[in-house]
Amino acid sequence: MPDFKDMLKYFRMRYGPSQSELAKKLGISPSTISMYEVGQREPDFETEEAIADFFNTDLNTLRGRDVEQPPYYFDKDASTAAQFLYE
């Protein structure tokens, strides 16, 4: 089951903001986002809630609870090509 750091990176990669862009929107430093994504630091509740709001998701999903495993391929074309090669 994915945890917060995995889900944060998944959502950031899926929706496209860089660590710096996300940090600026949240009013925190880019290094803080980096530390969240590698699991060296956990956000406080207010920051976690702001991240969930930014990505328009709920806290359970952001925390990796009650979610399906994120897709292996972030890019739809790569997923289609891999499926084609598999078949």
Backbone as CSV, one residue per row, in Angstrom:
resi,resn,N_x,N_y,N_z,CA_x,CA_y,CA_z,C_x,C_y,C_z
1,MET,0.851,-1.176,0.000,0.000,0.000,0.000,0.899,1.243,0.000
2,PRO,0.608,2.208,-0.862,1.427,3.422,-0.908,1.233,4.253,0.352
3,ASP,2.222,5.042,0.688,2.080,5.936,1.829,2.130,7.386,1.342
4,PHE,2.141,8.325,2.294,2.050,9.741,1.945,3.108,10.163,0.935
5,LYS,4.366,9.791,1.164,5.439,10.234,0.275,5.218,9.754,-1.158
6,ASP,4.750,8.517,-1.311,4.485,7.971,-2.639,3.317,8.682,-3.314
7,MET,2.266,8.945,-2.547,1.087,9.588,-3.110,1.374,11.046,-3.463
8,LEU,2.155,11.730,-2.649,2.507,13.111,-2.964,3.256,13.168,-4.289
9,LYS,4.239,12.311,-4.445,4.998,12.301,-5.691,4.103,11.907,-6.871
10,TYR,3.223,10.937,-6.655,2.302,10.512,-7.708,1.439,11.688,-8.173
11,PHE,0.812,12.380,-7.223,-0.049,13.503,-7.594,0.748,14.629,-8.244
12,ARG,1.931,14.905,-7.724,2.744,15.981,-8.305,3.141,15.639,-9.735
13,MET,3.552,14.410,-9.970,3.931,14.000,-11.320,2.714,13.965,-12.246
14,ARG,1.595,13.550,-11.730,0.380,13.444,-12.547,-0.136,14.810,-12.980
15,TYR,-0.112,15.776,-12.071,-0.662,17.093,-12.374,0.381,18.097,-12.833
16,GLY,1.661,17.759,-12.718,2.706,18.527,-13.363,3.453,19.630,-12.641
17,PRO,3.057,20.065,-11.442,3.859,21.140,-10.850,5.224,20.612,-10.387
18,SER,6.227,21.445,-10.545,7.544,21.082,-10.008,7.488,21.201,-8.489
19,GLN,8.516,20.715,-7.829,8.576,20.855,-6.375,8.557,22.332,-5.999
20,SER,9.268,23.161,-6.764,9.305,24.600,-6.481,7.938,25.246,-6.656
21,GLU,7.234,24.884,-7.730,5.912,25.456,-7.975,4.928,25.065,-6.883
22,LEU,4.951,23.794,-6.498,4.058,23.334,-5.442,4.395,24.029,-4.125
23,ALA,5.665,24.121,-3.818,6.089,24.772,-2.580,5.625,26.227,-2.538
24,LYS,5.755,26.930,-3.653,5.340,28.336,-3.716,3.840,28.463,-3.467
25,LYS,3.042,27.574,-4.078,1.585,27.607,-3.891,1.198,27.337,-2.436
26,LEU,1.992,26.485,-1.756,1.684,26.110,-0.374,2.337,27.023,0.664
27,GLY,3.269,27.879,0.204,3.955,28.779,1.124,5.013,28.092,1.967
28,ILE,5.640,27.069,1.404,6.724,26.369,2.092,7.928,26.293,1.159
29,SER,9.041,25.798,1.641,10.254,25.750,0.815,10.266,24.515,-0.088
30,PRO,10.921,24.628,-1.247,11.050,23.465,-2.126,11.755,22.293,-1.453
31,SER,12.704,22.579,-0.573,13.404,21.482,0.108,12.456,20.710,1.030
32,THR,11.442,21.387,1.540,10.452,20.708,2.378,9.661,19.708,1.543
33,ILE,9.254,20.121,0.339,8.548,19.197,-0.559,9.447,18.003,-0.865
34,SER,10.703,18.270,-1.140,11.657,17.195,-1.426,11.755,16.221,-0.258
35,MET,11.842,16.757,0.949,11.928,15.895,2.129,10.656,15.091,2.326
36,TYR,9.490,15.677,2.018,8.237,14.924,2.090,8.272,13.744,1.122
37,GLU,8.751,14.000,-0.096,8.726,12.963,-1.136,9.702,11.816,-0.892
38,VAL,10.758,12.049,-0.133,11.689,10.955,0.162,11.455,10.364,1.554
39,GLY,10.460,10.896,2.259,10.099,10.338,3.558,10.956,10.794,4.710
40,GLN,11.714,11.866,4.540,12.548,12.370,5.629,11.772,13.274,6.572
41,ARG,10.601,13.680,6.139,9.801,14.609,6.935,8.327,14.377,6.630
42,GLU,7.458,14.614,7.610,6.010,14.515,7.438,5.410,15.903,7.648
43,PRO,4.388,16.251,6.875,3.770,17.564,7.049,2.880,17.606,8.279
44,ASP,2.666,18.814,8.791,1.674,18.955,9.850,0.287,18.843,9.212
45,PHE,-0.735,18.773,10.046,-2.087,18.536,9.540,-2.535,19.627,8.568
46,GLU,-2.251,20.889,8.898,-2.692,21.993,8.050,-2.033,21.931,6.674
47,THR,-0.758,21.590,6.634,-0.042,21.484,5.353,-0.563,20.294,4.566
48,GLU,-0.786,19.195,5.248,-1.322,18.004,4.590,-2.698,18.304,3.983
49,GLU,-3.515,19.038,4.704,-4.836,19.430,4.221,-4.714,20.366,3.004
50,ALA,-3.749,21.286,3.043,-3.530,22.203,1.921,-3.071,21.437,0.675
51,ILE,-2.243,20.425,0.869,-1.783,19.601,-0.257,-2.966,18.841,-0.854
52,ALA,-3.798,18.264,-0.009,-4.984,17.541,-0.489,-5.900,18.483,-1.255
53,ASP,-6.098,19.685,-0.742,-6.938,20.672,-1.437,-6.332,21.059,-2.775
54,PHE,-5.021,21.250,-2.805,-4.350,21.632,-4.048,-4.591,20.595,-5.142
55,PHE,-4.518,19.320,-4.775,-4.698,18.249,-5.752,-6.156,17.769,-5.842
56,ASN,-7.047,18.459,-5.133,-8.474,18.140,-5.165,-8.732,16.668,-4.827
57,THR,-8.143,16.244,-3.727,-8.331,14.869,-3.257,-8.596,14.907,-1.760
58,ASP,-8.957,13.780,-1.189,-9.203,13.745,0.252,-7.960,13.251,0.987
59,LEU,-7.952,13.458,2.282,-6.781,13.089,3.083,-6.527,11.589,3.085
60,ASN,-7.560,10.772,3.079,-7.343,9.326,3.057,-6.602,8.900,1.802
61,THR,-6.976,9.473,0.679,-6.285,9.139,-0.570,-4.843,9.621,-0.520
62,LEU,-4.637,10.848,-0.056,-3.290,11.395,0.033,-2.416,10.576,0.978
63,ARG,-3.014,10.024,2.003,-2.271,9.194,2.961,-2.093,7.756,2.480
64,GLY,-2.671,7.430,1.324,-2.507,6.091,0.772,-3.496,5.078,1.302
65,ARG,-4.541,5.533,1.934,-5.581,4.637,2.454,-6.720,4.553,1.454
66,ASP,-7.300,3.394,1.332,-8.462,3.208,0.460,-8.216,3.678,-0.967
67,VAL,-7.046,3.381,-1.498,-6.769,3.769,-2.877,-6.219,2.574,-3.618
68,GLU,-6.426,2.587,-4.898,-5.799,1.581,-5.733,-4.340,1.978,-5.915
69,GLN,-3.515,1.020,-6.246,-2.106,1.298,-6.517,-2.014,2.290,-7.683
70,PRO,-1.177,3.328,-7.562,-1.034,4.262,-8.675,-0.587,3.516,-9.935
71,PRO,-0.976,4.001,-11.101,-0.579,3.313,-12.325,0.936,3.271,-12.484
72,TYR,1.402,2.217,-13.126,2.836,2.061,-13.338,3.363,3.134,-14.279
73,TYR,2.583,3.459,-15.297,2.988,4.469,-16.279,2.187,5.744,-16.047
74,PHE,2.875,6.867,-15.911,2.202,8.149,-15.757,1.707,8.654,-17.110
75,ASP,2.370,8.258,-18.175,2.064,8.724,-19.520,1.161,7.712,-20.219
76,LYS,0.024,8.159,-20.729,-0.933,7.259,-21.378,-0.318,6.603,-22.614
77,ASP,0.482,7.339,-23.410,1.110,6.763,-24.597,2.068,5.633,-24.233
78,ALA,2.832,5.824,-23.164,3.759,4.776,-22.716,2.983,3.545,-22.259
79,SER,1.867,3.762,-21.565,1.047,2.649,-21.132,0.472,1.874,-22.318
80,THR,0.000,2.609,-23.306,-0.567,1.972,-24.511,0.503,1.168,-25.262
81,ALA,1.685,1.756,-25.401,2.784,1.073,-26.094,3.200,-0.197,-25.344
82,ALA,3.271,-0.111,-24.035,3.659,-1.285,-23.236,2.613,-2.390,-23.372
83,GLN,1.346,-2.008,-23.357,0.280,-3.007,-23.519,0.356,-3.652,-24.893
84,PHE,0.623,-2.844,-25.920,0.765,-3.351,-27.279,1.917,-4.362,-27.365
85,LEU,3.057,-4.015,-26.799,4.210,-4.896,-26.817,3.944,-6.190,-26.029
86,TYR,3.226,-6.068,-24.945,2.890,-7.231,-24.138,2.019,-8.216,-24.923
87,GLU,1.032,-7.666,-25.622,0.109,-8.521,-26.362,0.784,-9.073,-27.590
